[in-house]
Amino acid sequence: MTQETTMSTEAVRPRHDEHRITVLGAGTMGAGITSLALVHGVPVTLVDVDEAALDRARARVDHQTRVAHLMGAVPEGVAPGRLSTTTSLSSVSEATIVIEAITERFDLKAALLTDVGSRTKPGTALVTNTSSIPVDDLAAYPPRPEDLVGAHFMNPPYLIRAVEVVRGPRTAPRTLDALYELLDALRRESVVVADAPGFVTSRLLHPMINDAARVVQEGVANVEDVDALMVGCLGHRTGPLRTADMIGLDNLVDSLRVLHERTGDERCRPCDLLLAKVGAGDLGRKSGRGFFTYERTEQLS
Ligand code: NAD
């Protein structure tokens, strides 16, 4: 009797083909993570507070899943997962795993995790895709801090194989195992790091991009030349300013603010050029213009 009660209220670890994930936030990363899951046969409920964001996300997912097929980033013989979109949080109670990918603002994430954590079954992993907020700061909010773990997918998630997994001091081993299982089903490689502001990737990349923008701001070189030198001389794959456009300049500024507040490192204070671009609505690929300009299909990818 007791065992039956336990089984009906605790999350049961799903098999590879039994995942049902809810993704919270239908922006750049929410859409990308959704595309990755769908092409691996995993059904997704994508949630956003903004209906227009859900409309844009459906178009992006449609485009990205086609690109994933063209680029051979899809496993053979796997039927695509089904996508549902909604503004309601009701699906989280049935999800095998919940991935939070909303705006990089501590207050928004804390409020959402408080609500979502009270709706999930105990033992259901709550995964945050934050770029810079320490996982343990967020773990103070859901009722079961041990269910929270970080998975820092990079953009675009359906093409980038490695995922920075952030183990908070209170993350339970079973939560990490659930995340590994999902990443395995999605054919991603995990690199596990300790909890800290910006972890490894944002701590190194975001101040570097801020410096690249500052170099342009100071008139040392133009946008094209900064990227050309970083690609041609230093082997950077896309150049820091094109990478900034891919990330989204609004998200980059939010993330730099978190890093600046939590580390005191002045290199992380967002430079005036970045702030001006965000103020003008030039957010990078997603808005069609940032440091560079983009066609409609590029905005979707
Ligand atoms: P984005 O601005 O493109 O999208 C955020 C979405 O969250 C918006 O559609 C917004 O309406 C939605 N949202 C806000 N509050 C919500 C709530 N309470 N419930 C549901 N939806 C809500 O942001 P993004 O670039 O996709 O970033 C999302 C997260 O992923 C951030 O934490 C960011 O730091 C992280 N991240 C971003 C990148 C990147 O390259 N952009 C890479 C890795 C991690």
py3Dmol code that shows the C-alpha trace and the ligand (Angstrom):
import py3Dmol

protein = """\
ATOM      1  CA  MET A   1       0.000   0.000   0.000  1.00  0.00           C
ATOM      2  CA  THR A   2       2.734   2.418   1.046  1.00  0.00           C
ATOM      3  CA  GLN A   3       4.768   1.371  -1.968  1.00  0.00           C
ATOM      4  CA  GLU A   4       1.823   2.019  -4.296  1.00  0.00           C
ATOM      5  CA  THR A   5       1.330   5.475  -2.844  1.00  0.00           C
ATOM      6  CA  THR A   6       5.037   6.214  -3.257  1.00  0.00           C
ATOM      7  CA  MET A   7       5.028   5.025  -6.850  1.00  0.00           C
ATOM      8  CA  SER A   8       2.055   7.148  -7.813  1.00  0.00           C
ATOM      9  CA  THR A   9       3.496  10.385  -6.417  1.00  0.00           C
ATOM     10  CA  GLU A  10       7.212  10.010  -7.185  1.00  0.00           C
ATOM     11  CA  ALA A  11       8.635  10.427 -10.654  1.00  0.00           C
ATOM     12  CA  VAL A  12       9.511   7.085 -12.275  1.00  0.00           C
ATOM     13  CA  ARG A  13      12.703   7.188 -14.339  1.00  0.00           C
ATOM     14  CA  PRO A  14      11.629   7.022 -18.029  1.00  0.00           C
ATOM     15  CA  ARG A  15      13.197   4.776 -20.672  1.00  0.00           C
ATOM     16  CA  HIS A  16      14.928   6.536 -23.576  1.00  0.00           C
ATOM     17  CA  ASP A  17      11.749   6.478 -25.651  1.00  0.00           C
ATOM     18  CA  GLU A  18       9.462   7.547 -22.807  1.00  0.00           C
ATOM     19  CA  HIS A  19      10.691  11.081 -22.246  1.00  0.00           C
ATOM     20  CA  ARG A  20       8.108  13.869 -22.249  1.00  0.00           C
ATOM     21  CA  ILE A  21       9.747  17.171 -21.695  1.00  0.00           C
ATOM     22  CA  THR A  22       8.349  20.582 -20.933  1.00  0.00           C
ATOM     23  CA  VAL A  23      10.478  23.512 -22.073  1.00  0.00           C
ATOM     24  CA  LEU A  24       9.776  26.852 -20.390  1.00  0.00           C
ATOM     25  CA  GLY A  25      10.544  29.906 -22.544  1.00  0.00           C
ATOM     26  CA  ALA A  26      10.094  29.894 -26.333  1.00  0.00           C
ATOM     27  CA  GLY A  27      12.902  32.287 -27.298  1.00  0.00           C
ATOM     28  CA  THR A  28      16.231  31.527 -28.972  1.00  0.00           C
ATOM     29  CA  MET A  29      17.178  28.675 -26.636  1.00  0.00           C
ATOM     30  CA  GLY A  30      13.714  27.279 -25.876  1.00  0.00           C
ATOM     31  CA  ALA A  31      13.053  26.867 -29.609  1.00  0.00           C
ATOM     32  CA  GLY A  32      16.513  25.375 -30.196  1.00  0.00           C
ATOM     33  CA  ILE A  33      16.261  22.845 -27.348  1.00  0.00           C
ATOM     34  CA  THR A  34      12.790  21.919 -28.598  1.00  0.00           C
ATOM     35  CA  SER A  35      14.134  21.273 -32.119  1.00  0.00           C
ATOM     36  CA  LEU A  36      16.900  19.088 -30.677  1.00  0.00           C
ATOM     37  CA  ALA A  37      14.400  17.017 -28.674  1.00  0.00           C
ATOM     38  CA  LEU A  38      11.880  16.638 -31.501  1.00  0.00           C
ATOM     39  CA  VAL A  39      14.413  15.320 -34.027  1.00  0.00           C
ATOM     40  CA  HIS A  40      15.431  12.716 -31.418  1.00  0.00           C
ATOM     41  CA  GLY A  41      11.817  11.539 -31.118  1.00  0.00           C
ATOM     42  CA  VAL A  42      11.122  13.204 -27.770  1.00  0.00           C
ATOM     43  CA  PRO A  43       7.737  14.966 -27.442  1.00  0.00           C
ATOM     44  CA  VAL A  44       7.873  18.525 -26.125  1.00  0.00           C
ATOM     45  CA  THR A  45       5.420  20.927 -24.568  1.00  0.00           C
ATOM     46  CA  LEU A  46       6.784  24.417 -25.109  1.00  0.00           C
ATOM     47  CA  VAL A  47       5.507  27.087 -22.702  1.00  0.00           C
ATOM     48  CA  ASP A  48       5.773  30.865 -22.901  1.00  0.00           C
ATOM     49  CA  VAL A  49       3.874  33.774 -21.340  1.00  0.00           C
ATOM     50  CA  ASP A  50       3.786  35.427 -24.769  1.00  0.00           C
ATOM     51  CA  GLU A  51       1.594  33.950 -27.548  1.00  0.00           C
ATOM     52  CA  ALA A  52       3.601  35.850 -30.181  1.00  0.00           C
ATOM     53  CA  ALA A  53       6.794  34.184 -28.903  1.00  0.00           C
ATOM     54  CA  LEU A  54       5.105  30.780 -29.310  1.00  0.00           C
ATOM     55  CA  ASP A  55       4.121  31.663 -32.902  1.00  0.00           C
ATOM     56  CA  ARG A  56       7.695  32.649 -33.711  1.00  0.00           C
ATOM     57  CA  ALA A  57       9.014  29.516 -31.997  1.00  0.00           C
ATOM     58  CA  ARG A  58       6.803  27.219 -34.117  1.00  0.00           C
ATOM     59  CA  ALA A  59       8.267  28.801 -37.280  1.00  0.00           C
ATOM     60  CA  ARG A  60      11.799  28.463 -35.899  1.00  0.00           C
ATOM     61  CA  VAL A  61      11.325  24.838 -34.873  1.00  0.00           C
ATOM     62  CA  ASP A  62       9.937  24.030 -38.314  1.00  0.00           C
ATOM     63  CA  HIS A  63      12.974  25.650 -39.977  1.00  0.00           C
ATOM     64  CA  GLN A  64      15.524  24.197 -37.534  1.00  0.00           C
ATOM     65  CA  THR A  65      14.253  20.628 -37.802  1.00  0.00           C
ATOM     66  CA  ARG A  66      14.597  20.910 -41.596  1.00  0.00           C
ATOM     67  CA  VAL A  67      18.146  22.274 -41.240  1.00  0.00           C
ATOM     68  CA  ALA A  68      18.969  19.485 -38.775  1.00  0.00           C
ATOM     69  CA  HIS A  69      17.868  16.903 -41.400  1.00  0.00           C
ATOM     70  CA  LEU A  70      19.884  18.621 -44.145  1.00  0.00           C
ATOM     71  CA  MET A  71      22.981  18.705 -41.947  1.00  0.00           C
ATOM     72  CA  GLY A  72      22.712  15.054 -40.911  1.00  0.00           C
ATOM     73  CA  ALA A  73      22.097  15.984 -37.261  1.00  0.00           C
ATOM     74  CA  VAL A  74      19.161  13.573 -36.931  1.00  0.00           C
ATOM     75  CA  PRO A  75      19.357   9.913 -35.839  1.00  0.00           C
ATOM     76  CA  GLU A  76      18.253   7.377 -38.442  1.00  0.00           C
ATOM     77  CA  GLY A  77      14.898   5.613 -38.115  1.00  0.00           C
ATOM     78  CA  VAL A  78      13.531   7.797 -35.322  1.00  0.00           C
ATOM     79  CA  ALA A  79      10.026   9.233 -35.733  1.00  0.00           C
ATOM     80  CA  PRO A  80       9.932  12.928 -34.793  1.00  0.00           C
ATOM     81  CA  GLY A  81       8.462  13.852 -31.422  1.00  0.00           C
ATOM     82  CA  ARG A  82       5.201  15.778 -31.205  1.00  0.00           C
ATOM     83  CA  LEU A  83       5.194  19.484 -30.359  1.00  0.00           C
ATOM     84  CA  SER A  84       2.528  21.238 -28.282  1.00  0.00           C
ATOM     85  CA  THR A  85       2.695  24.909 -27.383  1.00  0.00           C
ATOM     86  CA  THR A  86       0.835  26.628 -24.569  1.00  0.00           C
ATOM     87  CA  THR A  87       0.803  29.526 -22.141  1.00  0.00           C
ATOM     88  CA  SER A  88      -0.299  27.166 -19.331  1.00  0.00           C
ATOM     89  CA  LEU A  89       2.017  25.450 -16.857  1.00  0.00           C
ATOM     90  CA  SER A  90      -0.278  22.444 -16.393  1.00  0.00           C
ATOM     91  CA  SER A  91       1.950  20.078 -18.468  1.00  0.00           C
ATOM     92  CA  VAL A  92       4.793  20.218 -15.939  1.00  0.00           C
ATOM     93  CA  SER A  93       3.003  17.811 -13.589  1.00  0.00           C
ATOM     94  CA  GLU A  94       3.214  15.062 -16.270  1.00  0.00           C
ATOM     95  CA  ALA A  95       6.684  15.945 -17.602  1.00  0.00           C
ATOM     96  CA  THR A  96       9.563  13.487 -17.144  1.00  0.00           C
ATOM     97  CA  ILE A  97      11.924  16.461 -17.094  1.00  0.00           C
ATOM     98  CA  VAL A  98      11.413  20.245 -17.147  1.00  0.00           C
ATOM     99  CA  ILE A  99      13.884  22.584 -18.853  1.00  0.00           C
ATOM    100  CA  GLU A 100      13.757  26.269 -17.925  1.00  0.00           C
ATOM    101  CA  ALA A 101      15.001  28.602 -20.709  1.00  0.00           C
ATOM    102  CA  ILE A 102      13.348  31.927 -19.916  1.00  0.00           C
ATOM    103  CA  THR A 103      14.850  35.431 -19.901  1.00  0.00           C
ATOM    104  CA  GLU A 104      18.148  35.739 -17.960  1.00  0.00           C
ATOM    105  CA  ARG A 105      16.595  37.632 -15.045  1.00  0.00           C
ATOM    106  CA  PHE A 106      16.974  36.291 -11.533  1.00  0.00           C
ATOM    107  CA  ASP A 107      13.562  37.541 -10.311  1.00  0.00           C
ATOM    108  CA  LEU A 108      11.705  35.918 -13.236  1.00  0.00           C
ATOM    109  CA  LYS A 109      13.520  32.609 -12.900  1.00  0.00           C
ATOM    110  CA  ALA A 110      13.078  32.511  -9.104  1.00  0.00           C
ATOM    111  CA  ALA A 111       9.313  33.125  -9.385  1.00  0.00           C
ATOM    112  CA  LEU A 112       8.859  30.544 -12.131  1.00  0.00           C
ATOM    113  CA  LEU A 113      10.923  27.854 -10.378  1.00  0.00           C
ATOM    114  CA  THR A 114       8.913  28.390  -7.184  1.00  0.00           C
ATOM    115  CA  ASP A 115       5.688  27.769  -9.092  1.00  0.00           C
ATOM    116  CA  VAL A 116       6.953  24.942 -11.319  1.00  0.00           C
ATOM    117  CA  GLY A 117       8.701  23.133  -8.460  1.00  0.00           C
ATOM    118  CA  SER A 118       5.401  22.924  -6.592  1.00  0.00           C
ATOM    119  CA  ARG A 119       3.734  21.296  -9.618  1.00  0.00           C
ATOM    120  CA  THR A 120       6.298  18.618 -10.550  1.00  0.00           C
ATOM    121  CA  LYS A 121       6.392  15.169  -8.963  1.00  0.00           C
ATOM    122  CA  PRO A 122       9.197  14.787  -6.385  1.00  0.00           C
ATOM    123  CA  GLY A 123      12.248  13.469  -8.215  1.00  0.00           C
ATOM    124  CA  THR A 124      11.412  15.106 -11.556  1.00  0.00           C
ATOM    125  CA  ALA A 125      14.573  16.923 -12.627  1.00  0.00           C
ATOM    126  CA  LEU A 126      14.225  20.663 -13.020  1.00  0.00           C
ATOM    127  CA  VAL A 127      16.908  21.827 -15.408  1.00  0.00           C
ATOM    128  CA  THR A 128      17.927  25.464 -15.765  1.00  0.00           C
ATOM    129  CA  ASN A 129      19.599  26.684 -18.935  1.00  0.00           C
ATOM    130  CA  THR A 130      20.818  29.892 -17.263  1.00  0.00           C
ATOM    131  CA  SER A 131      24.062  31.266 -18.777  1.00  0.00           C
ATOM    132  CA  SER A 132      25.386  32.869 -15.658  1.00  0.00           C
ATOM    133  CA  ILE A 133      23.254  32.647 -12.494  1.00  0.00           C
ATOM    134  CA  PRO A 134      24.693  30.141 -10.007  1.00  0.00           C
ATOM    135  CA  VAL A 135      22.397  27.103  -9.791  1.00  0.00           C
ATOM    136  CA  ASP A 136      22.448  27.190  -6.005  1.00  0.00           C
ATOM    137  CA  ASP A 137      21.090  30.768  -5.951  1.00  0.00           C
ATOM    138  CA  LEU A 138      18.086  29.491  -7.933  1.00  0.00           C
ATOM    139  CA  ALA A 139      17.828  26.299  -5.840  1.00  0.00           C
ATOM    140  CA  ALA A 140      16.611  28.444  -2.928  1.00  0.00           C
ATOM    141  CA  TYR A 141      13.222  28.764  -4.696  1.00  0.00           C
ATOM    142  CA  PRO A 142      11.721  25.405  -5.749  1.00  0.00           C
ATOM    143  CA  PRO A 143      10.430  23.395  -2.768  1.00  0.00           C
ATOM    144  CA  ARG A 144      12.962  20.608  -3.452  1.00  0.00           C
ATOM    145  CA  PRO A 145      16.357  22.233  -4.176  1.00  0.00           C
ATOM    146  CA  GLU A 146      17.862  18.803  -4.827  1.00  0.00           C
ATOM    147  CA  ASP A 147      15.769  18.487  -8.008  1.00  0.00           C
ATOM    148  CA  LEU A 148      17.532  21.462  -9.652  1.00  0.00           C
ATOM    149  CA  VAL A 149      20.544  21.133 -11.979  1.00  0.00           C
ATOM    150  CA  GLY A 150      22.084  23.324 -14.693  1.00  0.00           C
ATOM    151  CA  ALA A 151      22.420  22.318 -18.351  1.00  0.00           C
ATOM    152  CA  HIS A 152      23.993  25.089 -20.373  1.00  0.00           C
ATOM    153  CA  PHE A 153      23.055  24.178 -23.938  1.00  0.00           C
ATOM    154  CA  MET A 154      24.760  26.389 -26.532  1.00  0.00           C
ATOM    155  CA  ASN A 155      23.096  27.980 -29.526  1.00  0.00           C
ATOM    156  CA  PRO A 156      22.117  26.215 -31.758  1.00  0.00           C
ATOM    157  CA  PRO A 157      21.512  23.227 -29.460  1.00  0.00           C
ATOM    158  CA  TYR A 158      20.603  20.891 -32.333  1.00  0.00           C
ATOM    159  CA  LEU A 159      24.086  21.354 -33.868  1.00  0.00           C
ATOM    160  CA  ILE A 160      26.381  21.769 -30.829  1.00  0.00           C
ATOM    161  CA  ARG A 161      27.238  18.411 -29.311  1.00  0.00           C
ATOM    162  CA  ALA A 162      28.657  19.399 -25.901  1.00  0.00           C
ATOM    163  CA  VAL A 163      26.553  20.624 -22.988  1.00  0.00           C
ATOM    164  CA  GLU A 164      28.029  22.285 -19.885  1.00  0.00           C
ATOM    165  CA  VAL A 165      26.343  20.501 -16.979  1.00  0.00           C
ATOM    166  CA  VAL A 166      26.360  22.487 -13.724  1.00  0.00           C
ATOM    167  CA  ARG A 167      26.128  20.515 -10.524  1.00  0.00           C
ATOM    168  CA  GLY A 168      24.895  22.727  -7.694  1.00  0.00           C
ATOM    169  CA  PRO A 169      26.000  21.880  -4.120  1.00  0.00           C
ATOM    170  CA  ARG A 170      22.444  20.686  -3.404  1.00  0.00           C
ATOM    171  CA  THR A 171      21.828  18.853  -6.700  1.00  0.00           C
ATOM    172  CA  ALA A 172      20.902  15.227  -5.925  1.00  0.00           C
ATOM    173  CA  PRO A 173      22.776  12.391  -7.695  1.00  0.00           C
ATOM    174  CA  ARG A 174      19.417  11.132  -9.039  1.00  0.00           C
ATOM    175  CA  THR A 175      18.801  14.554 -10.621  1.00  0.00           C
ATOM    176  CA  LEU A 176      22.180  14.436 -12.370  1.00  0.00           C
ATOM    177  CA  ASP A 177      21.454  10.879 -13.523  1.00  0.00           C
ATOM    178  CA  ALA A 178      18.107  11.941 -14.990  1.00  0.00           C
ATOM    179  CA  LEU A 179      19.833  14.745 -16.884  1.00  0.00           C
ATOM    180  CA  TYR A 180      22.590  12.435 -18.181  1.00  0.00           C
ATOM    181  CA  GLU A 181      19.932  10.025 -19.378  1.00  0.00           C
ATOM    182  CA  LEU A 182      18.139  12.748 -21.306  1.00  0.00           C
ATOM    183  CA  LEU A 183      21.391  14.109 -22.781  1.00  0.00           C
ATOM    184  CA  ASP A 184      22.289  10.584 -23.802  1.00  0.00           C
ATOM    185  CA  ALA A 185      18.912  10.186 -25.532  1.00  0.00           C
ATOM    186  CA  LEU A 186      19.619  13.500 -27.303  1.00  0.00           C
ATOM    187  CA  ARG A 187      23.153  12.287 -28.226  1.00  0.00           C
ATOM    188  CA  ARG A 188      24.831  15.206 -26.385  1.00  0.00           C
ATOM    189  CA  GLU A 189      28.113  15.000 -24.507  1.00  0.00           C
ATOM    190  CA  SER A 190      28.100  16.291 -20.924  1.00  0.00           C
ATOM    191  CA  VAL A 191      30.995  18.207 -19.418  1.00  0.00           C
ATOM    192  CA  VAL A 192      30.298  18.611 -15.701  1.00  0.00           C
ATOM    193  CA  VAL A 193      31.529  21.697 -13.854  1.00  0.00           C
ATOM    194  CA  ALA A 194      31.066  23.158 -10.389  1.00  0.00           C
ATOM    195  CA  ASP A 195      28.624  25.949  -9.639  1.00  0.00           C
ATOM    196  CA  ALA A 196      29.909  29.544 -10.084  1.00  0.00           C
ATOM    197  CA  PRO A 197      28.778  32.748 -11.807  1.00  0.00           C
ATOM    198  CA  GLY A 198      28.969  32.060 -15.550  1.00  0.00           C
ATOM    199  CA  PHE A 199      30.411  28.554 -14.901  1.00  0.00           C
ATOM    200  CA  VAL A 200      33.247  28.088 -17.450  1.00  0.00           C
ATOM    201  CA  THR A 201      31.879  29.087 -20.856  1.00  0.00           C
ATOM    202  CA  SER A 202      30.099  32.382 -20.061  1.00  0.00           C
ATOM    203  CA  ARG A 203      32.815  33.398 -17.596  1.00  0.00           C
ATOM    204  CA  LEU A 204      35.373  33.177 -20.416  1.00  0.00           C
ATOM    205  CA  LEU A 205      33.312  34.056 -23.482  1.00  0.00           C
ATOM    206  CA  HIS A 206      31.111  36.940 -22.354  1.00  0.00           C
ATOM    207  CA  PRO A 207      33.849  39.331 -21.107  1.00  0.00           C
ATOM    208  CA  MET A 208      35.789  38.545 -24.304  1.00  0.00           C
ATOM    209  CA  ILE A 209      32.783  39.546 -26.444  1.00  0.00           C
ATOM    210  CA  ASN A 210      32.330  42.677 -24.300  1.00  0.00           C
ATOM    211  CA  ASP A 211      35.990  43.567 -24.944  1.00  0.00           C
ATOM    212  CA  ALA A 212      35.511  42.989 -28.693  1.00  0.00           C
ATOM    213  CA  ALA A 213      32.567  45.422 -28.668  1.00  0.00           C
ATOM    214  CA  ARG A 214      34.619  47.904 -26.640  1.00  0.00           C
ATOM    215  CA  VAL A 215      37.424  47.749 -29.215  1.00  0.00           C
ATOM    216  CA  VAL A 216      34.857  48.765 -31.884  1.00  0.00           C
ATOM    217  CA  GLN A 217      33.424  51.452 -29.566  1.00  0.00           C
ATOM    218  CA  GLU A 218      36.913  52.951 -29.118  1.00  0.00           C
ATOM    219  CA  GLY A 219      37.518  53.050 -32.891  1.00  0.00           C
ATOM    220  CA  VAL A 220      40.448  50.618 -32.825  1.00  0.00           C
ATOM    221  CA  ALA A 221      38.896  48.483 -35.582  1.00  0.00           C
ATOM    222  CA  ASN A 222      35.520  48.002 -37.255  1.00  0.00           C
ATOM    223  CA  VAL A 223      33.185  45.061 -36.619  1.00  0.00           C
ATOM    224  CA  GLU A 224      34.273  43.112 -39.703  1.00  0.00           C
ATOM    225  CA  ASP A 225      37.977  43.492 -38.918  1.00  0.00           C
ATOM    226  CA  VAL A 226      37.646  42.451 -35.267  1.00  0.00           C
ATOM    227  CA  ASP A 227      35.922  39.229 -36.342  1.00  0.00           C
ATOM    228  CA  ALA A 228      38.286  38.712 -39.298  1.00  0.00           C
ATOM    229  CA  LEU A 229      41.324  38.877 -36.974  1.00  0.00           C
ATOM    230  CA  MET A 230      39.804  36.598 -34.364  1.00  0.00           C
ATOM    231  CA  VAL A 231      38.850  34.042 -37.050  1.00  0.00           C
ATOM    232  CA  GLY A 232      41.858  34.363 -39.348  1.00  0.00           C
ATOM    233  CA  CYS A 233      44.629  34.771 -36.781  1.00  0.00           C
ATOM    234  CA  LEU A 234      43.293  33.150 -33.642  1.00  0.00           C
ATOM    235  CA  GLY A 235      41.085  30.378 -35.028  1.00  0.00           C
ATOM    236  CA  HIS A 236      37.810  31.528 -33.452  1.00  0.00           C
ATOM    237  CA  ARG A 237      35.060  29.715 -35.342  1.00  0.00           C
ATOM    238  CA  THR A 238      32.651  32.578 -36.034  1.00  0.00           C
ATOM    239  CA  GLY A 239      34.228  35.705 -34.529  1.00  0.00           C
ATOM    240  CA  PRO A 240      33.117  37.229 -31.208  1.00  0.00           C
ATOM    241  CA  LEU A 241      30.717  39.800 -32.669  1.00  0.00           C
ATOM    242  CA  ARG A 242      28.918  37.346 -34.958  1.00  0.00           C
ATOM    243  CA  THR A 243      28.725  35.045 -31.921  1.00  0.00           C
ATOM    244  CA  ALA A 244      27.199  37.921 -29.940  1.00  0.00           C
ATOM    245  CA  ASP A 245      24.511  38.308 -32.624  1.00  0.00           C
ATOM    246  CA  MET A 246      23.806  34.579 -32.433  1.00  0.00           C
ATOM    247  CA  ILE A 247      23.461  34.698 -28.645  1.00  0.00           C
ATOM    248  CA  GLY A 248      21.191  37.777 -28.731  1.00  0.00           C
ATOM    249  CA  LEU A 249      22.580  41.115 -27.508  1.00  0.00           C
ATOM    250  CA  ASP A 250      19.810  41.521 -24.905  1.00  0.00           C
ATOM    251  CA  ASN A 251      20.649  38.136 -23.415  1.00  0.00           C
ATOM    252  CA  LEU A 252      24.345  38.937 -23.504  1.00  0.00           C
ATOM    253  CA  VAL A 253      23.795  42.205 -21.611  1.00  0.00           C
ATOM    254  CA  ASP A 254      21.625  40.430 -19.000  1.00  0.00           C
ATOM    255  CA  SER A 255      24.279  37.772 -18.566  1.00  0.00           C
ATOM    256  CA  LEU A 256      27.129  40.323 -18.310  1.00  0.00           C
ATOM    257  CA  ARG A 257      25.134  42.166 -15.622  1.00  0.00           C
ATOM    258  CA  VAL A 258      24.818  38.961 -13.605  1.00  0.00           C
ATOM    259  CA  LEU A 259      28.552  38.323 -13.978  1.00  0.00           C
ATOM    260  CA  HIS A 260      29.441  41.904 -13.048  1.00  0.00           C
ATOM    261  CA  GLU A 261      27.177  41.901  -9.970  1.00  0.00           C
ATOM    262  CA  ARG A 262      28.458  38.558  -8.728  1.00  0.00           C
ATOM    263  CA  THR A 263      32.188  38.794  -9.541  1.00  0.00           C
ATOM    264  CA  GLY A 264      32.866  42.555  -9.411  1.00  0.00           C
ATOM    265  CA  ASP A 265      34.965  42.105 -12.559  1.00  0.00           C
ATOM    266  CA  GLU A 266      34.858  45.411 -14.496  1.00  0.00           C
ATOM    267  CA  ARG A 267      35.416  43.577 -17.797  1.00  0.00           C
ATOM    268  CA  CYS A 268      31.889  42.244 -17.302  1.00  0.00           C
ATOM    269  CA  ARG A 269      30.198  45.668 -17.080  1.00  0.00           C
ATOM    270  CA  PRO A 270      28.274  45.833 -20.397  1.00  0.00           C
ATOM    271  CA  CYS A 271      29.956  48.421 -22.648  1.00  0.00           C
ATOM    272  CA  ASP A 272      28.076  51.438 -24.042  1.00  0.00           C
ATOM    273  CA  LEU A 273      27.963  50.065 -27.591  1.00  0.00           C
ATOM    274  CA  LEU A 274      26.191  46.893 -26.468  1.00  0.00           C
ATOM    275  CA  LEU A 275      23.750  48.907 -24.347  1.00  0.00           C
ATOM    276  CA  ALA A 276      23.036  51.285 -27.247  1.00  0.00           C
ATOM    277  CA  LYS A 277      22.302  48.410 -29.626  1.00  0.00           C
ATOM    278  CA  VAL A 278      19.911  46.788 -27.162  1.00  0.00           C
ATOM    279  CA  GLY A 279      18.247  50.176 -26.547  1.00  0.00           C
ATOM    280  CA  ALA A 280      17.725  50.548 -30.316  1.00  0.00           C
ATOM    281  CA  GLY A 281      16.184  47.058 -30.592  1.00  0.00           C
ATOM    282  CA  ASP A 282      19.162  45.723 -32.587  1.00  0.00           C
ATOM    283  CA  LEU A 283      19.323  42.403 -30.762  1.00  0.00           C
ATOM    284  CA  GLY A 284      21.288  40.344 -33.296  1.00  0.00           C
ATOM    285  CA  ARG A 285      20.029  37.521 -35.481  1.00  0.00           C
ATOM    286  CA  LYS A 286      16.657  37.270 -33.809  1.00  0.00           C
ATOM    287  CA  SER A 287      15.708  40.869 -34.703  1.00  0.00           C
ATOM    288  CA  GLY A 288      17.468  40.862 -38.109  1.00  0.00           C
ATOM    289  CA  ARG A 289      20.207  43.296 -37.066  1.00  0.00           C
ATOM    290  CA  GLY A 290      22.929  43.505 -34.421  1.00  0.00           C
ATOM    291  CA  PHE A 291      26.598  43.914 -35.331  1.00  0.00           C
ATOM    292  CA  PHE A 292      25.663  42.390 -38.722  1.00  0.00           C
ATOM    293  CA  THR A 293      22.363  42.154 -40.641  1.00  0.00           C
ATOM    294  CA  TYR A 294      20.442  38.943 -41.314  1.00  0.00           C
ATOM    295  CA  GLU A 295      17.954  37.537 -43.845  1.00  0.00           C
ATOM    296  CA  ARG A 296      14.681  36.017 -42.611  1.00  0.00           C
ATOM    297  CA  THR A 297      15.951  32.408 -42.884  1.00  0.00           C
ATOM    298  CA  GLU A 298      19.039  33.304 -40.851  1.00  0.00           C
ATOM    299  CA  GLN A 299      16.803  34.760 -38.151  1.00  0.00           C
ATOM    300  CA  LEU A 300      15.036  31.400 -37.851  1.00  0.00           C
ATOM    301  CA  SER A 301      18.125  29.203 -37.637  1.00  0.00           C
TER     302      SER A 301
END
"""
ligand_1 = """\
44
NAD
P 15.061 34.974 -25.261
O 14.958 36.383 -24.815
O 15.282 34.699 -26.711
O 13.722 34.188 -24.820
C 13.235 34.186 -23.514
C 11.766 33.786 -23.541
O 11.320 33.579 -22.195
C 10.847 34.883 -24.137
O 10.074 34.339 -25.194
C 9.957 35.291 -22.955
O 8.635 35.634 -23.334
C 9.976 34.005 -22.124
N 9.588 34.171 -20.727
C 9.934 35.165 -19.864
N 9.379 34.934 -18.649
C 8.680 33.770 -18.755
C 7.906 32.993 -17.840
N 7.742 33.359 -16.572
N 7.331 31.851 -18.273
C 7.488 31.444 -19.560
N 8.212 32.145 -20.479
C 8.808 33.281 -20.076
O 16.193 34.302 -24.368
P 17.203 33.126 -24.765
O 18.363 33.692 -25.494
O 16.417 31.996 -25.357
O 17.735 32.707 -23.317
C 16.978 31.872 -22.463
C 17.875 31.354 -21.364
O 18.930 30.561 -21.936
C 18.571 32.469 -20.574
O 18.728 32.053 -19.245
C 19.932 32.576 -21.267
O 20.906 33.160 -20.457
C 20.199 31.108 -21.571
N 21.133 30.847 -22.659
C 21.104 31.601 -23.802
C 21.982 31.295 -24.839
C 21.944 32.062 -26.134
O 22.841 31.866 -26.967
N 20.957 32.914 -26.362
C 22.882 30.219 -24.720
C 22.871 29.450 -23.548
C 21.991 29.776 -22.518
"""
view = py3Dmol.view(width=600, height=400)
view.addModel(protein, "pdb")
view.setStyle({"model": 0}, {"cartoon": {"style": "trace"}})
view.addModel(ligand_1, "xyz")
view.setStyle({"model": 1}, {"stick": {}})
view.zoomTo()
view.show()
